[in-house]
Amino acid sequence: MTRAPFQILVAPFRRVGKRIEFAVLRRQDMNVWQAVAGGGESGESPQQAAIREACEELGLDRVRPVP
């Protein structure tokens, strides 16, 4: 697939009571920590790319975007 001319960065979080917890992932290939990131694919909007990357990298079936 051809990459779109944009990159996305997703900061996954959840509310636990009054706290907010963020997900940060460790990349094994570079031994660094980062949020979900990736590039758009042809025909995708940035929001669609963010949802796809979050599902792929976090192993989720679905995500609930924040309005």
C-alpha positions as CSV (number, residue, x, y, z in Angstrom):
1,M,0.0,0.0,0.0
2,T,1.1,3.6,-0.7
3,R,1.6,5.8,2.4
4,A,-0.3,9.0,2.7
5,P,1.7,12.2,3.3
6,F,1.0,12.2,7.0
7,Q,2.0,10.5,10.3
8,I,-0.2,10.0,13.4
9,L,0.6,9.8,17.1
10,V,-2.0,8.4,19.5
11,A,-1.8,8.8,23.3
12,P,-4.0,5.9,24.5
13,F,-5.6,6.5,27.9
14,R,-8.3,5.3,30.3
15,R,-10.0,6.8,33.3
16,V,-9.8,4.7,36.5
17,G,-11.8,6.5,39.1
18,K,-10.4,10.0,39.3
19,R,-7.0,8.9,37.8
20,I,-6.0,8.8,34.1
21,E,-3.7,6.1,33.0
22,F,-1.7,6.4,29.7
23,A,-0.4,3.5,27.6
24,V,3.3,3.7,26.6
25,L,4.9,0.9,24.6
26,R,8.5,-0.3,24.5
27,R,9.9,-0.8,21.0
28,Q,12.1,-3.9,21.0
29,D,13.8,-2.9,17.8
30,M,15.2,0.3,19.2
31,N,14.7,-0.2,23.0
32,V,12.8,3.0,23.4
33,W,9.4,3.9,24.9
34,Q,6.7,5.6,22.8
35,A,3.0,6.1,22.2
36,V,1.2,4.5,19.3
37,A,2.6,6.0,16.0
38,G,2.4,5.2,12.3
39,G,1.7,6.5,8.8
40,G,-1.6,6.9,7.0
41,E,-2.5,4.6,4.2
42,S,-3.9,5.6,0.8
43,G,-7.5,6.8,1.1
44,E,-7.5,7.0,5.0
45,S,-8.3,10.1,7.0
46,P,-5.9,10.9,9.9
47,Q,-8.7,9.7,12.3
48,Q,-9.1,6.4,10.5
49,A,-5.3,5.9,10.5
50,A,-5.1,6.6,14.2
51,I,-7.8,4.0,15.0
52,R,-6.2,1.4,12.7
53,E,-2.8,1.9,14.2
54,A,-4.1,1.8,17.8
55,C,-6.0,-1.5,17.0
56,E,-2.9,-3.0,15.4
57,E,-0.3,-2.0,18.0
58,L,-2.4,-2.5,21.1
59,G,-4.1,-5.7,19.9
60,L,-7.6,-4.2,20.2
61,D,-10.8,-5.2,18.3
62,R,-12.1,-1.6,18.5
63,V,-11.3,1.8,20.0
64,R,-13.6,4.6,21.2
65,P,-12.3,7.8,19.8
66,V,-12.4,10.9,22.0
67,P,-14.7,13.6,20.4
